[in-house]
Each structure stands twice: as structure tokens, then as C-alpha cells.
Amino acid sequence: MPKTERLIELMMTVHTKRKFTAGELAAEFGVSYRTILRDLDELSALGVPIYSETGANGGYYLLNEPVLPPLFFTQSEAAAMFFAYQSLQFFGSLPFDAETRMVLKKFYRHLPAETQERIDAMKDRIVFWNPHRPKAAEHLETLLDAAINQSVLTVVYDGTDDCAERSIQPIGLFSWNGFWYCPAYCFKRQAFRLFRADRILRAEKAASPLARQLPYPSVLSWIKHSESECSEPVRLQAELTRRGARRAAADVDLFKILTMRDDGTGAIDANLPRPELEYFGELLWNLGTEATVKEPAEIKLQLKRKAADILARYD
């Protein structure tokens, strides 16, 4: 076996074994004891975190932060990987933010010159834009760790009325319109609640209460359930002009309940949770005269009040 191939195989082997002796590796690879020692020294110089201990129970160990074995990419795969990382650059906050930037630099630096040139030509033509949010979400890693380990956190949350301490058990994290959100079980409310991550001022592991068995195996399962569930349903009916339908189709929340007609006009006929009526009223207000609400009365009254406020301001 050529030396380069042996080093790659050896790197993958030590990551699998975690603990081993030079004699075991020498027998496995069919080389001398001295050759394996030289190979291990070379791996250590390349950055593989190998630690040795002497004595009767000694041997080699892999430290807690192992270096992954080398991977081989085609030019298209390398470009895809680069832009997958590049798509995160406009997020104001990220879990493992510093590590993400380092990975992108390291990955680019070790690409062949031809692939670098192709990426340089592409990266000024592709932007994964995300709204800039100046307030950072400082506890993303803590929230993510708690979601993975299904542990309980004590957080201080800057809510609508005041800052309050709560015990929560996170389900996971998702990003929406430039903000990070954390659905979690709230022990104070004894119900699932959605927390905006940048409003969590402090987060630390809680001594109590004990973690619960949550019904959501993933954050995506919670999202799908929350979208399908409709508490206190209220019917929303509205007619939209061609211009209004096109503008509504550009809004993710309106698009989900919009029906487009063959002539380009649109209609909305959907049941909404009562707590979300004001939010959808604001979306329809933004459409101006391109939307006409038929019901419910609450949204019609909301729009009338906003129109009256505008008239009064310019009277």
C-alpha cells in the first residue's frame, strides 16, 4: 500500500478505534512497529489530536476534538459546499459563528486554484440575502445544546410586558425573516410557547424541574403541527385585485391562504387563530385598496380605525 493511501486509511482507522496501540496498528496494516510510529507522528503533525500514555495500560488515545479524515470533492461539489456555508454570511447571529467563518476560510484555502477561480467568478453573482437584525441572539448555542440533550434551561425573557424568569425545555431553533426562534415547553405556562432568541437575555442549565418527554421529535414536526392547528378559529374572507393578489403572493403568510384565479385576481377564505387576527389585519392593511375584507368584523374594524387615524393626522 502506498504511503499516502496508508496515512489516509490510518487516519480513518484511529478515528474509529479512539484507543489503540502501535503494535495493533502495525499488525493491522502489515508494516513494522517503527513505520507505524513514524506514521502516527506524521498524523499528529497534520493536526490529528493523538495523545500517548506509557505504562502497562498505556497506548494511544484520540482527544475529544478529533479532526475529520480528508474528504474528496469534485469541482461542482466543492462549489456547492462553499456556497452552502456562504449562504449563512448575512445572519446577524449563528450557532458556532466563529467556527463557521473559520470553516469557510479553511475550505476555500485548500481548494485547487482552478476551483478557487470558479468560486471567485460566482460569489459576486450569488447572494443569499437575509434581513440584517442589529440585535444579536447571544444564546443560540446554549439553546441548541439544550434541544439536542433535551434538558431544561432557566432563561430571562424580555416579553411584551416585562422581563421575567422562566424554565423552558427547547425543541430546537429555526430562522425566519432574519430572526431566530425557539419553540419550547414553558413550565410556567405549562404549555408550548414560541420564544424569539434575541429576546432571551440570559440562559443557563436549570437544576429543576425535570425534563419532560416532549411529543415533537424535531423542530420541523413542531412547525408542521403549529401550522395545521387552529385554536379559536375565525373565518377570514377577502377579495384581491390583480395587483393585490401579486403583492399578497410575495408575502409568505398571505401566500399560504391565497387562492389565485385564472384572471389574475385573488381570494382569501381561511380559518385563522383568533390571536393572529390583528397580525393578518396589518398584512391586509399594507395592500391598501387592492384588498377588500368581507369578514371578520374584527379586521374590518381594525382597518377602519387605522384609516381614521391616518385621516385625523392629516386633517
Helices and strands as residue ranges (DSSP letters): H 3-17, E 19-20, H 22-29, H 33-46, E 50-53, E 59-62, H 75-86, H 97-109, H 113-123, H 140-149, E 153-158, E 163-170, E 174-176, E 179-186, E 191-196, G 197-199, E 200-205, H 219-228, E 233-240, H 242-249, H 252-255, E 258-260, E 266-273, G 274-276, H 277-285, G 288-290, E 291-295, H 297-313
